[in-house]
């Protein structure tokens, strides 16, 4: 599958990495990047992530057979709506948003199910910007595809084929199930990381080591971007945080009661889960 013209709306870390992968794997003849900053788009051209830059979606998406919105979640549907007016009639319109319920709900009203289908590559990092993009970011990463009921099977199949051609694994999930899962696996860790970082007194920071740095790494993520994510997925995120609070209470009770057998059990439970995931990634 070679795309004649791909439009990436929002050429940051993920959008830039998609562009680099498309070019590295020779999957696109021409990649256009759309963004608000021509300077950053020039960087994307210099890095080889895109072939052409524009700040106008109508210019970037014209006759495109694949349009990927990599913007903040609250502007994804409106960006794709503009793109759909000039893209190829058979184009795939998709996105990389890490929340899905509100996007899909909005898309049902504004976008054709013959073209739009939701996607979420579970890949990225705490740094933002195309300068941090890498061409192998999607290699082995899981991409969750979240079809609408009205999507034809052919669109689902084409979308899966696209992401797998990029080196990714794919799975299908409903938007509600997606948001509930990501609230626990992604959104909760960001909240906990930020809380841990901000709860560390300034006078103690000279004593922090690698463990603190590892645990708080994602607290360096873009706070405006994460405000939108938590705003869009606030109910599942709140439930995940409440469940985490009950686990913290279990730790408090064990320590208050000097029940170190229970403390060891809690430590071992965490180790077992972490090791299982780490081993799966190593073997995969």
C-alpha positions in Angstrom: 0.0 0.0 0.0 1.6 3.3 -1.2 -0.3 6.5 -0.5 -0.1 9.2 -3.2 -0.7 12.1 -0.9 -0.8 12.1 2.9 -1.8 15.1 5.0 -0.6 15.2 8.6 -2.4 17.9 10.6 -0.2 18.7 13.6 3.4 17.8 13.0 4.7 17.3 16.6 6.2 14.2 18.2 3.6 11.8 17.0 2.8 13.5 13.7 6.4 13.9 12.9 7.2 10.3 13.8 4.4 9.1 11.5 5.8 11.2 8.7 9.3 9.8 9.2 7.9 6.3 9.2 6.0 6.9 6.0 9.1 8.2 4.3 11.4 5.5 5.8 9.2 2.7 4.7 8.4 4.3 1.4 4.7 4.2 2.0 3.9 7.7 0.7 4.9 9.6 -2.4 4.1 13.0 -0.9 3.6 14.0 2.7 2.1 17.4 3.5 2.4 18.8 7.1 -0.2 21.3 8.4 0.5 23.4 11.4 0.3 26.9 12.9 4.1 27.5 13.1 5.9 27.6 9.7 9.2 27.6 11.6 8.4 24.2 13.2 7.1 22.9 9.9 10.5 24.0 8.4 12.1 21.8 11.0 9.9 18.9 10.0 11.0 19.4 6.3 14.6 19.5 7.3 14.2 16.3 9.3 12.5 14.5 6.4 9.2 14.1 8.2 7.2 16.0 5.5 7.8 17.1 1.9 5.6 20.2 2.0 4.5 22.6 4.7 1.4 24.8 5.0 -0.7 26.5 7.7 -3.9 26.0 5.7 -5.7 22.6 6.0 -7.5 23.2 2.7 -4.2 23.4 1.0 -2.6 20.5 2.8 -5.6 18.1 2.5 -6.4 18.8 -1.1 -6.7 15.5 -3.0 -5.1 13.6 -0.1 -6.0 9.9 0.1 -4.9 9.7 3.8 -5.5 12.5 6.4 -4.2 12.0 10.0 -5.2 14.5 12.7 -2.5 14.8 15.3 -3.8 17.9 17.0 -5.0 18.3 20.6 -8.1 16.1 21.1 -10.6 19.0 21.3 -9.8 20.2 17.7 -9.5 16.8 16.0 -13.0 16.6 14.5 -13.2 20.2 13.3 -9.8 19.8 11.6 -10.9 16.7 9.8 -14.2 18.3 8.9 -12.3 21.0 7.0 -10.0 18.4 5.4 -12.9 16.3 4.3 -14.2 19.0 2.0 -11.1 18.8 -0.2 -9.6 15.3 0.4 -10.1 12.5 -2.1 -13.7 11.0 -1.9 -12.2 7.7 -0.9 -9.7 9.1 1.6 -9.2 7.6 5.1 -9.6 10.3 7.8 -8.3 9.2 11.1 -6.6 10.7 14.2 -4.3 9.8 17.1 -6.3 11.1 20.0 -5.9 9.4 23.3 -9.6 9.8 24.2 -12.3 8.6 22.0 -15.9 8.8 23.3 -16.4 12.6 22.7 -14.5 12.5 19.5 -16.6 9.7 18.1 -19.8 11.3 19.3 -18.9 14.5 17.5 -17.7 12.7 14.4 -21.0 10.9 14.0 -22.6 14.3 13.6 -20.0 15.9 11.4 -18.0 13.4 9.4 -18.9 10.7 6.9 -18.6 7.1 8.3 -17.3 6.2 4.8 -14.1 8.2 5.5 -13.6 8.8 9.2 -12.5 6.1 11.7 -10.9 6.6 15.1 -7.3 5.5 15.9 -5.0 5.8 18.9 -1.4 4.7 18.7 -0.2 3.9 22.2 3.2 5.5 21.6 4.9 8.7 22.4 6.9 10.3 25.2 7.0 13.2 27.6 8.8 15.4 25.1 6.8 17.3 22.5 7.7 18.7 19.2 8.9 17.4 15.8 12.5 17.7 16.9 11.9 14.7 19.2 10.2 12.6 16.4 11.7 9.2 15.5 10.9 7.0 12.5 10.6 3.8 14.6 8.3 5.1 17.3 5.4 3.0 16.0 7.4 -0.2 15.5 5.8 -2.8 17.7 3.4 -0.2 19.3 -0.2 -1.1 19.8 -2.7 1.0 17.8 -6.3 0.9 19.0 -8.8 1.3 16.2 -12.2 2.5 17.4 -14.8 2.1 14.6 -18.2 3.6 14.5 -21.2 1.3 14.0 -21.7 3.0 10.6 -18.2 2.4 9.3 -18.1 -0.1 6.4 -15.8 -3.1 7.0 -13.7 -2.1 4.0 -12.7 1.1 5.9 -11.9 -0.8 9.0 -9.7 -3.2 7.0 -7.9 -0.4 5.2 -7.2 1.4 8.4 -5.8 -1.7 10.1 -3.7 -2.4 7.0 -2.3 1.1 7.2 -1.2 0.9 10.8 0.2 -2.5 10.4 2.2 -1.4 7.4 3.8 1.2 9.8 5.1 -1.7 11.9 2.3 -1.5 14.6 0.1 -4.1 16.1 -3.6 -3.3 16.1 -6.8 -4.1 18.0 -10.4 -3.1 17.8 -12.2 -1.5 20.8 -15.3 0.5 21.3 -14.8 4.2 22.3 -16.2 3.7 25.9 -14.1 0.6 26.5 -11.0 2.4 25.1 -11.5 5.4 27.4 -12.0 3.3 30.5 -8.9 1.2 29.7 -6.7 4.3 28.9 -7.9 6.0 32.1 -6.2 3.3 34.1 -3.2 2.5 31.9 -2.3 6.1 30.8 -4.2 8.9 32.4 -3.9 7.7 36.0 -0.1 7.3 35.7 0.1 10.9 34.5 -2.0 12.2 37.4 0.0 10.1 39.9 3.3 11.2 38.4 2.3 14.9 38.6 1.1 14.5 42.2 4.3 12.8 43.3 6.4 15.5 41.7 4.5 18.4 43.1 4.2 16.8 46.6 8.0 16.7 47.0 9.2 19.7 49.0 11.8 21.9 47.4 14.3 21.3 50.2 14.1 17.5 49.6 14.8 17.7 45.8 18.6 17.5 46.4 18.1 14.0 47.7 16.0 12.6 44.8 17.6 9.8 42.8 16.9 7.7 39.7 13.7 6.1 41.2 12.1 9.5 41.7 13.2 10.6 38.2 11.8 7.5 36.6 8.5 7.7 38.4 8.0 11.4 37.7 9.3 11.4 34.1 5.9 11.8 32.5 5.1 14.8 34.8 7.2 16.7 32.3 4.5 16.3 29.6 2.6 19.2 28.1 0.1 20.4 30.8 -2.3 22.1 28.4 -2.5 18.9 26.3 -3.1 16.8 29.4 -5.8 19.2 30.7 -7.7 18.5 27.5 -7.3 14.8 27.8 -8.5 14.7 31.4 -11.4 17.1 30.5 -12.5 14.9 27.7 -12.2 11.7 29.8 -12.8 13.1 33.2 -15.4 10.5 34.4 -13.2 7.3 33.7 -10.1 9.2 34.9 -11.9 10.1 38.2 -13.0 6.5 38.7 -9.4 5.3 38.1 -8.1 7.9 40.6 -10.6 6.8 43.2 -9.7 3.2 42.8 -6.0 4.1 43.2 -6.9 6.0 46.4 -8.4 2.9 47.9 -5.2 1.0 47.1 -3.2 3.8 48.8 -5.5 3.4 51.8 -4.6 -0.3 52.0 -0.9 0.7 52.2 -1.7 3.3 54.9 -3.5 0.7 57.0 -0.7 -1.8 56.6 1.9 0.7 57.7 -0.2 2.1 60.5 -0.6 -1.5 61.8 3.0 -2.3 61.3 1.8 -5.2 59.2 4.9 -5.8 57.2 3.8 -9.1 55.9 1.0 -7.2 54.2 3.5 -4.6 53.0 5.6 -7.3 51.4 2.5 -8.8 49.7 1.6 -5.3 48.3 5.2 -4.9 47.1 5.2 -8.4 45.5 1.9 -7.8 43.8 3.2 -4.6 42.2 6.5 -6.3 41.2 4.6 -9.3 39.6 2.5 -7.0 37.4 5.4 -4.8 36.4 7.6 -7.7 35.6 4.9 -9.4 33.5 4.5 -6.3 31.3 8.2 -5.8 31.0 8.8 -9.4 30.0 6.0 -9.2 27.4 7.7 -6.1 25.9 11.1 -7.7 25.8 9.7 -10.9 24.2 7.6 -8.9 21.7 
